[in-house]
Structures are given as C-alpha cells and as structure tokens.
C-alpha cells in the first residue's frame, strides 16, 4: 500500500474538522515546496549575474558596443 493510500484510508476514519486540518497542512507543504523551487531558480540566475563583465564583446564604450552589435546584422 502506498503512502497516499494509507493517508486516504486514515483520513476516511477521522472527523471532518481533522481532515480539514490535514488538507490545510498538505496544501501548506505543497506551497512551501513550490516556493523553494522558485528560490532555487532565482539562485541560479544570481550565479549568472556579472558573467559578461570580462567579455570583449560587451566591454568598452556603450555606444561602440551598440554599433558593433548593429553592424553584425547588416
């Protein structure tokens, strides 16, 4: 028997107010997991920040960078 099945069978025997508490807690855990997933993705983006600071393409005068990038498409 899976854990979900055991939980379901146990919840069937409990009074409705306790089942509501179990549901609230399960939703809390689901939301907590979703928030930690988003946080992990943000941390990966933070790791990328500043990655172009030593790039030849993106160093120097900003107007020159724009001109070089435009010239690539002509």
Gaussian input, Z-matrix of N, CA and C with variables (Angstrom, degrees):
# hf/3-21g

backbone

0 1
 N
 C     1     B1
 C     2     B2     1     A1
 N     3     B3     2     A2     1     D1
 C     4     B4     3     A3     2     D2
 C     5     B5     4     A4     3     D3
 N     6     B6     5     A5     4     D4
 C     7     B7     6     A6     5     D5
 C     8     B8     7     A7     6     D6
 N     9     B9     8     A8     7     D7
 C    10    B10     9     A9     8     D8
 C    11    B11    10    A10     9     D9
 N    12    B12    11    A11    10    D10
 C    13    B13    12    A12    11    D11
 C    14    B14    13    A13    12    D12
 N    15    B15    14    A14    13    D13
 C    16    B16    15    A15    14    D14
 C    17    B17    16    A16    15    D15
 N    18    B18    17    A17    16    D16
 C    19    B19    18    A18    17    D17
 C    20    B20    19    A19    18    D18
 N    21    B21    20    A20    19    D19
 C    22    B22    21    A21    20    D20
 C    23    B23    22    A22    21    D21
 N    24    B24    23    A23    22    D22
 C    25    B25    24    A24    23    D23
 C    26    B26    25    A25    24    D24
 N    27    B27    26    A26    25    D25
 C    28    B28    27    A27    26    D26
 C    29    B29    28    A28    27    D27
 N    30    B30    29    A29    28    D28
 C    31    B31    30    A30    29    D29
 C    32    B32    31    A31    30    D30
 N    33    B33    32    A32    31    D31
 C    34    B34    33    A33    32    D32
 C    35    B35    34    A34    33    D33
 N    36    B36    35    A35    34    D34
 C    37    B37    36    A36    35    D35
 C    38    B38    37    A37    36    D36
 N    39    B39    38    A38    37    D37
 C    40    B40    39    A39    38    D38
 C    41    B41    40    A40    39    D39
 N    42    B42    41    A41    40    D40
 C    43    B43    42    A42    41    D41
 C    44    B44    43    A43    42    D42
 N    45    B45    44    A44    43    D43
 C    46    B46    45    A45    44    D44
 C    47    B47    46    A46    45    D45
 N    48    B48    47    A47    46    D46
 C    49    B49    48    A48    47    D47
 C    50    B50    49    A49    48    D48
 N    51    B51    50    A50    49    D49
 C    52    B52    51    A51    50    D50
 C    53    B53    52    A52    51    D51
 N    54    B54    53    A53    52    D52
 C    55    B55    54    A54    53    D53
 C    56    B56    55    A55    54    D54
 N    57    B57    56    A56    55    D55
 C    58    B58    57    A57    56    D56
 C    59    B59    58    A58    57    D57
 N    60    B60    59    A59    58    D58
 C    61    B61    60    A60    59    D59
 C    62    B62    61    A61    60    D60
 N    63    B63    62    A62    61    D61
 C    64    B64    63    A63    62    D62
 C    65    B65    64    A64    63    D63
 N    66    B66    65    A65    64    D64
 C    67    B67    66    A66    65    D65
 C    68    B68    67    A67    66    D66
 N    69    B69    68    A68    67    D67
 C    70    B70    69    A69    68    D68
 C    71    B71    70    A70    69    D69
 N    72    B72    71    A71    70    D70
 C    73    B73    72    A72    71    D71
 C    74    B74    73    A73    72    D72
 N    75    B75    74    A74    73    D73
 C    76    B76    75    A75    74    D74
 C    77    B77    76    A76    75    D75
 N    78    B78    77    A77    76    D76
 C    79    B79    78    A78    77    D77
 C    80    B80    79    A79    78    D78
 N    81    B81    80    A80    79    D79
 C    82    B82    81    A81    80    D80
 C    83    B83    82    A82    81    D81
 N    84    B84    83    A83    82    D82
 C    85    B85    84    A84    83    D83
 C    86    B86    85    A85    84    D84
 N    87    B87    86    A86    85    D85
 C    88    B88    87    A87    86    D86
 C    89    B89    88    A88    87    D87
 N    90    B90    89    A89    88    D88
 C    91    B91    90    A90    89    D89
 C    92    B92    91    A91    90    D90
 N    93    B93    92    A92    91    D91
 C    94    B94    93    A93    92    D92
 C    95    B95    94    A94    93    D93
 N    96    B96    95    A95    94    D94
 C    97    B97    96    A96    95    D95
 C    98    B98    97    A97    96    D96
 N    99    B99    98    A98    97    D97
 C   100   B100    99    A99    98    D98
 C   101   B101   100   A100    99    D99
 N   102   B102   101   A101   100   D100
 C   103   B103   102   A102   101   D101
 C   104   B104   103   A103   102   D102
 N   105   B105   104   A104   103   D103
 C   106   B106   105   A105   104   D104
 C   107   B107   106   A106   105   D105
 N   108   B108   107   A107   106   D106
 C   109   B109   108   A108   107   D107
 C   110   B110   109   A109   108   D108
 N   111   B111   110   A110   109   D109
 C   112   B112   111   A111   110   D110
 C   113   B113   112   A112   111   D111
 N   114   B114   113   A113   112   D112
 C   115   B115   114   A114   113   D113
 C   116   B116   115   A115   114   D114
 N   117   B117   116   A116   115   D115
 C   118   B118   117   A117   116   D116
 C   119   B119   118   A118   117   D117
 N   120   B120   119   A119   118   D118
 C   121   B121   120   A120   119   D119
 C   122   B122   121   A121   120   D120
 N   123   B123   122   A122   121   D121
 C   124   B124   123   A123   122   D122
 C   125   B125   124   A124   123   D123
 N   126   B126   125   A125   124   D124
 C   127   B127   126   A126   125   D125
 C   128   B128   127   A127   126   D126
 N   129   B129   128   A128   127   D127
 C   130   B130   129   A129   128   D128
 C   131   B131   130   A130   129   D129
 N   132   B132   131   A131   130   D130
 C   133   B133   132   A132   131   D131
 C   134   B134   133   A133   132   D132
 N   135   B135   134   A134   133   D133
 C   136   B136   135   A135   134   D134
 C   137   B137   136   A136   135   D135
 N   138   B138   137   A137   136   D136
 C   139   B139   138   A138   137   D137
 C   140   B140   139   A139   138   D138
 N   141   B141   140   A140   139   D139
 C   142   B142   141   A141   140   D140
 C   143   B143   142   A142   141   D141
 N   144   B144   143   A143   142   D142
 C   145   B145   144   A144   143   D143
 C   146   B146   145   A145   144   D144
 N   147   B147   146   A146   145   D145
 C   148   B148   147   A147   146   D146
 C   149   B149   148   A148   147   D147
 N   150   B150   149   A149   148   D148
 C   151   B151   150   A150   149   D149
 C   152   B152   151   A151   150   D150
 N   153   B153   152   A152   151   D151
 C   154   B154   153   A153   152   D152
 C   155   B155   154   A154   153   D153
 N   156   B156   155   A155   154   D154
 C   157   B157   156   A156   155   D155
 C   158   B158   157   A157   156   D156
 N   159   B159   158   A158   157   D157
 C   160   B160   159   A159   158   D158
 C   161   B161   160   A160   159   D159
 N   162   B162   161   A161   160   D160
 C   163   B163   162   A162   161   D161
 C   164   B164   163   A163   162   D162
 N   165   B165   164   A164   163   D163
 C   166   B166   165   A165   164   D164
 C   167   B167   166   A166   165   D165
 N   168   B168   167   A167   166   D166
 C   169   B169   168   A168   167   D167
 C   170   B170   169   A169   168   D168
 N   171   B171   170   A170   169   D169
 C   172   B172   171   A171   170   D170
 C   173   B173   172   A172   171   D171
 N   174   B174   173   A173   172   D172
 C   175   B175   174   A174   173   D173
 C   176   B176   175   A175   174   D174
 N   177   B177   176   A176   175   D175
 C   178   B178   177   A177   176   D176
 C   179   B179   178   A178   177   D177
 N   180   B180   179   A179   178   D178
 C   181   B181   180   A180   179   D179
 C   182   B182   181   A181   180   D180
 N   183   B183   182   A182   181   D181
 C   184   B184   183   A183   182   D182
 C   185   B185   184   A184   183   D183
 N   186   B186   185   A185   184   D184
 C   187   B187   186   A186   185   D185
 C   188   B188   187   A187   186   D186
 N   189   B189   188   A188   187   D187
 C   190   B190   189   A189   188   D188
 C   191   B191   190   A190   189   D189
 N   192   B192   191   A191   190   D190
 C   193   B193   192   A192   191   D191
 C   194   B194   193   A193   192   D192
 N   195   B195   194   A194   193   D193
 C   196   B196   195   A195   194   D194
 C   197   B197   196   A196   195   D195
 N   198   B198   197   A197   196   D196
 C   199   B199   198   A198   197   D197
 C   200   B200   199   A199   198   D198
 N   201   B201   200   A200   199   D199
 C   202   B202   201   A201   200   D200
 C   203   B203   202   A202   201   D201
 N   204   B204   203   A203   202   D202
 C   205   B205   204   A204   203   D203
 C   206   B206   205   A205   204   D204
 N   207   B207   206   A206   205   D205
 C   208   B208   207   A207   206   D206
 C   209   B209   208   A208   207   D207
 N   210   B210   209   A209   208   D208
 C   211   B211   210   A210   209   D209
 C   212   B212   211   A211   210   D210
 N   213   B213   212   A212   211   D211
 C   214   B214   213   A213   212   D212
 C   215   B215   214   A214   213   D213
 N   216   B216   215   A215   214   D214
 C   217   B217   216   A216   215   D215
 C   218   B218   217   A217   216   D216
 N   219   B219   218   A218   217   D217
 C   220   B220   219   A219   218   D218
 C   221   B221   220   A220   219   D219

   B1=1.4468
   B2=1.5311
   B3=1.3299
   B4=1.4619
   B5=1.5267
   B6=1.3026
   B7=1.4608
   B8=1.5298
   B9=1.3217
   B10=1.4660
   B11=1.5256
   B12=1.3163
   B13=1.4646
   B14=1.5235
   B15=1.3202
   B16=1.4672
   B17=1.5201
   B18=1.3261
   B19=1.4594
   B20=1.5280
   B21=1.3081
   B22=1.4644
   B23=1.5311
   B24=1.3191
   B25=1.4698
   B26=1.5315
   B27=1.3046
   B28=1.4650
   B29=1.5202
   B30=1.3430
   B31=1.4623
   B32=1.5256
   B33=1.3229
   B34=1.4642
   B35=1.5250
   B36=1.3279
   B37=1.4613
   B38=1.5287
   B39=1.3276
   B40=1.4689
   B41=1.5264
   B42=1.3338
   B43=1.4684
   B44=1.5359
   B45=1.3233
   B46=1.4691
   B47=1.5324
   B48=1.3257
   B49=1.4767
   B50=1.5329
   B51=1.3199
   B52=1.4733
   B53=1.5265
   B54=1.3213
   B55=1.4696
   B56=1.5297
   B57=1.3284
   B58=1.4692
   B59=1.5268
   B60=1.3209
   B61=1.4723
   B62=1.5252
   B63=1.3178
   B64=1.4708
   B65=1.5286
   B66=1.3266
   B67=1.4667
   B68=1.5278
   B69=1.3214
   B70=1.4701
   B71=1.5252
   B72=1.3125
   B73=1.4602
   B74=1.5307
   B75=1.3315
   B76=1.4669
   B77=1.5225
   B78=1.3262
   B79=1.4696
   B80=1.5291
   B81=1.3255
   B82=1.4636
   B83=1.5291
   B84=1.3297
   B85=1.4682
   B86=1.5220
   B87=1.3334
   B88=1.4628
   B89=1.5247
   B90=1.3398
   B91=1.4650
   B92=1.5186
   B93=1.3172
   B94=1.4664
   B95=1.5260
   B96=1.3070
   B97=1.4662
   B98=1.5215
   B99=1.3342
   B100=1.4614
   B101=1.5235
   B102=1.3205
   B103=1.4666
   B104=1.5210
   B105=1.3403
   B106=1.4639
   B107=1.5164
   B108=1.3496
   B109=1.4545
   B110=1.5246
   B111=1.3228
   B112=1.4633
   B113=1.5159
   B114=1.3213
   B115=1.4632
   B116=1.5166
   B117=1.3078
   B118=1.4645
   B119=1.5213
   B120=1.3425
   B121=1.4694
   B122=1.5155
   B123=1.3304
   B124=1.4597
   B125=1.5196
   B126=1.3207
   B127=1.4563
   B128=1.5202
   B129=1.3238
   B130=1.4533
   B131=1.5224
   B132=1.3417
   B133=1.4552
   B134=1.5166
   B135=1.3119
   B136=1.4601
   B137=1.5287
   B138=1.3331
   B139=1.4609
   B140=1.5249
   B141=1.3430
   B142=1.4623
   B143=1.5274
   B144=1.3095
   B145=1.4593
   B146=1.5250
   B147=1.3181
   B148=1.4525
   B149=1.5140
   B150=1.3009
   B151=1.4591
   B152=1.5167
   B153=1.3203
   B154=1.4678
   B155=1.5272
   B156=1.3172
   B157=1.4719
   B158=1.5241
   B159=1.3283
   B160=1.4720
   B161=1.5232
   B162=1.3190
   B163=1.4558
   B164=1.5298
   B165=1.3334
   B166=1.4670
   B167=1.5223
   B168=1.3158
   B169=1.4632
   B170=1.5149
   B171=1.3161
   B172=1.4558
   B173=1.5270
   B174=1.3162
   B175=1.4621
   B176=1.5198
   B177=1.3054
   B178=1.4511
   B179=1.5113
   B180=1.3335
   B181=1.4553
   B182=1.5320
   B183=1.3251
   B184=1.4662
   B185=1.5241
   B186=1.3449
   B187=1.4688
   B188=1.5237
   B189=1.3158
   B190=1.4678
   B191=1.5308
   B192=1.3121
   B193=1.4733
   B194=1.5274
   B195=1.3338
   B196=1.4632
   B197=1.5218
   B198=1.3223
   B199=1.4678
   B200=1.5246
   B201=1.3219
   B202=1.4769
   B203=1.5205
   B204=1.3152
   B205=1.4559
   B206=1.5395
   B207=1.3410
   B208=1.4671
   B209=1.5262
   B210=1.3425
   B211=1.4555
   B212=1.5316
   B213=1.3347
   B214=1.4693
   B215=1.5102
   B216=1.3347
   B217=1.4675
   B218=1.5218
   B219=1.3095
   B220=1.4685
   B221=1.4990
   A1=108.53
   A2=116.29
   A3=120.32
   A4=110.58
   A5=114.53
   A6=119.96
   A7=110.51
   A8=117.23
   A9=120.31
   A10=110.87
   A11=116.85
   A12=119.97
   A13=111.47
   A14=116.72
   A15=120.65
   A16=110.84
   A17=115.70
   A18=120.21
   A19=110.44
   A20=116.56
   A21=121.12
   A22=111.02
   A23=116.35
   A24=120.46
   A25=111.58
   A26=116.67
   A27=120.52
   A28=110.84
   A29=116.45
   A30=120.96
   A31=111.40
   A32=117.77
   A33=120.73
   A34=111.93
   A35=116.64
   A36=121.12
   A37=113.09
   A38=117.03
   A39=120.67
   A40=111.07
   A41=116.02
   A42=118.96
   A43=110.65
   A44=115.38
   A45=122.02
   A46=113.91
   A47=121.04
   A48=119.39
   A49=112.95
   A50=117.54
   A51=119.57
   A52=111.00
   A53=116.46
   A54=119.72
   A55=109.78
   A56=116.43
   A57=120.39
   A58=110.87
   A59=117.33
   A60=120.75
   A61=110.98
   A62=115.73
   A63=119.69
   A64=110.03
   A65=115.90
   A66=120.46
   A67=110.87
   A68=117.45
   A69=120.70
   A70=110.79
   A71=116.13
   A72=119.98
   A73=110.83
   A74=116.95
   A75=120.63
   A76=110.87
   A77=117.02
   A78=120.31
   A79=111.02
   A80=116.36
   A81=120.60
   A82=110.48
   A83=116.79
   A84=120.71
   A85=111.34
   A86=116.63
   A87=119.99
   A88=110.39
   A89=117.41
   A90=121.05
   A91=111.79
   A92=116.50
   A93=120.79
   A94=109.79
   A95=117.28
   A96=121.92
   A97=110.80
   A98=116.92
   A99=120.92
   A100=111.00
   A101=117.32
   A102=121.23
   A103=110.57
   A104=117.49
   A105=119.25
   A106=110.74
   A107=118.78
   A108=121.24
   A109=110.72
   A110=116.58
   A111=121.09
   A112=109.95
   A113=117.34
   A114=121.46
   A115=110.51
   A116=117.89
   A117=121.16
   A118=110.14
   A119=117.52
   A120=119.54
   A121=110.34
   A122=118.20
   A123=120.62
   A124=110.54
   A125=117.15
   A126=119.89
   A127=110.34
   A128=118.06
   A129=119.97
   A130=110.53
   A131=118.10
   A132=120.63
   A133=110.76
   A134=116.81
   A135=120.49
   A136=110.01
   A137=117.12
   A138=120.58
   A139=111.59
   A140=117.40
   A141=121.28
   A142=112.70
   A143=117.33
   A144=121.07
   A145=110.40
   A146=115.59
   A147=120.67
   A148=113.62
   A149=117.92
   A150=121.44
   A151=114.04
   A152=117.69
   A153=120.59
   A154=112.62
   A155=116.48
   A156=118.50
   A157=113.27
   A158=117.93
   A159=120.92
   A160=112.25
   A161=117.33
   A162=122.02
   A163=110.73
   A164=117.61
   A165=121.05
   A166=110.70
   A167=116.02
   A168=120.51
   A169=111.97
   A170=117.72
   A171=121.20
   A172=113.38
   A173=117.09
   A174=119.22
   A175=109.51
   A176=117.12
   A177=121.72
   A178=112.40
   A179=114.05
   A180=121.78
   A181=110.50
   A182=115.94
   A183=120.24
   A184=112.72
   A185=117.12
   A186=119.36
   A187=111.25
   A188=117.64
   A189=121.05
   A190=111.44
   A191=115.62
   A192=119.90
   A193=109.30
   A194=116.83
   A195=120.12
   A196=111.43
   A197=116.16
   A198=120.07
   A199=110.27
   A200=118.12
   A201=120.51
   A202=111.12
   A203=115.95
   A204=119.07
   A205=111.60
   A206=117.03
   A207=119.88
   A208=110.56
   A209=116.39
   A210=120.65
   A211=111.53
   A212=117.77
   A213=120.34
   A214=111.82
   A215=117.12
   A216=120.94
   A217=113.15
   A218=119.00
   A219=120.96
   A220=111.71
   D1=133.48
   D2=179.87
   D3=-75.90
   D4=165.37
   D5=178.01
   D6=-62.78
   D7=-39.97
   D8=179.14
   D9=-62.51
   D10=-40.11
   D11=177.67
   D12=-65.44
   D13=-41.33
   D14=177.92
   D15=-62.62
   D16=-41.81
   D17=178.54
   D18=-63.17
   D19=-44.92
   D20=179.45
   D21=-60.59
   D22=-47.25
   D23=-179.38
   D24=-62.73
   D25=-39.48
   D26=178.11
   D27=-67.62
   D28=-43.84
   D29=-178.21
   D30=-64.10
   D31=-32.99
   D32=179.39
   D33=-61.15
   D34=-27.30
   D35=-176.20
   D36=-90.72
   D37=-6.98
   D38=-176.69
   D39=-93.29
   D40=156.60
   D41=174.07
   D42=-68.41
   D43=153.69
   D44=-175.23
   D45=-52.96
   D46=-42.96
   D47=179.78
   D48=-60.06
   D49=-36.00
   D50=178.41
   D51=-71.95
   D52=-36.64
   D53=176.84
   D54=-63.56
   D55=-38.31
   D56=177.07
   D57=-62.17
   D58=-38.43
   D59=177.19
   D60=-65.36
   D61=-41.25
   D62=178.16
   D63=-61.78
   D64=-43.89
   D65=178.77
   D66=-61.93
   D67=-44.36
   D68=177.86
   D69=-58.28
   D70=-43.80
   D71=-178.84
   D72=-66.86
   D73=-41.44
   D74=179.04
   D75=-62.73
   D76=-41.17
   D77=177.90
   D78=-66.74
   D79=-37.67
   D80=175.54
   D81=-59.16
   D82=-46.50
   D83=-179.91
   D84=-64.06
   D85=-39.75
   D86=178.82
   D87=-63.15
   D88=-45.64
   D89=179.46
   D90=-65.71
   D91=-38.69
   D92=178.38
   D93=-61.89
   D94=-40.81
   D95=178.52
   D96=-64.80
   D97=-42.08
   D98=179.38
   D99=-63.90
   D100=-40.34
   D101=179.20
   D102=-65.02
   D103=-40.61
   D104=-179.90
   D105=-68.02
   D106=-31.22
   D107=176.24
   D108=-65.54
   D109=-42.79
   D110=178.13
   D111=-63.93
   D112=-42.80
   D113=178.83
   D114=-60.81
   D115=-41.26
   D116=179.51
   D117=-63.29
   D118=-40.49
   D119=179.05
   D120=-66.47
   D121=-38.90
   D122=178.53
   D123=-63.85
   D124=-38.70
   D125=179.11
   D126=-63.34
   D127=-36.67
   D128=177.58
   D129=-65.11
   D130=-38.60
   D131=177.65
   D132=-65.85
   D133=-37.31
   D134=178.11
   D135=-62.62
   D136=-36.73
   D137=178.06
   D138=-61.53
   D139=-28.70
   D140=-179.40
   D141=-82.60
   D142=-19.44
   D143=-177.08
   D144=-59.70
   D145=134.59
   D146=179.05
   D147=80.75
   D148=9.05
   D149=-176.99
   D150=-70.93
   D151=-16.28
   D152=-177.90
   D153=-102.60
   D154=5.93
   D155=-174.47
   D156=-63.72
   D157=-24.41
   D158=179.64
   D159=-106.20
   D160=12.69
   D161=-177.71
   D162=-78.26
   D163=135.20
   D164=175.98
   D165=-65.69
   D166=-38.00
   D167=-177.91
   D168=-61.97
   D169=-36.88
   D170=-173.87
   D171=-111.09
   D172=26.51
   D173=177.26
   D174=-111.91
   D175=154.03
   D176=177.62
   D177=101.61
   D178=-158.50
   D179=-176.96
   D180=-66.40
   D181=133.36
   D182=-176.52
   D183=-61.79
   D184=-38.83
   D185=178.90
   D186=-66.89
   D187=-36.32
   D188=176.77
   D189=-66.18
   D190=-38.72
   D191=177.29
   D192=-61.39
   D193=-46.45
   D194=179.21
   D195=-60.72
   D196=-42.12
   D197=-179.81
   D198=-63.65
   D199=-44.96
   D200=179.38
   D201=-61.03
   D202=-42.43
   D203=-179.29
   D204=-67.47
   D205=-38.66
   D206=176.98
   D207=-65.69
   D208=-40.75
   D209=-177.20
   D210=-64.66
   D211=-26.66
   D212=178.23
   D213=-63.33
   D214=-28.69
   D215=-175.96
   D216=-92.06
   D217=-4.40
   D218=-179.56
   D219=-94.51

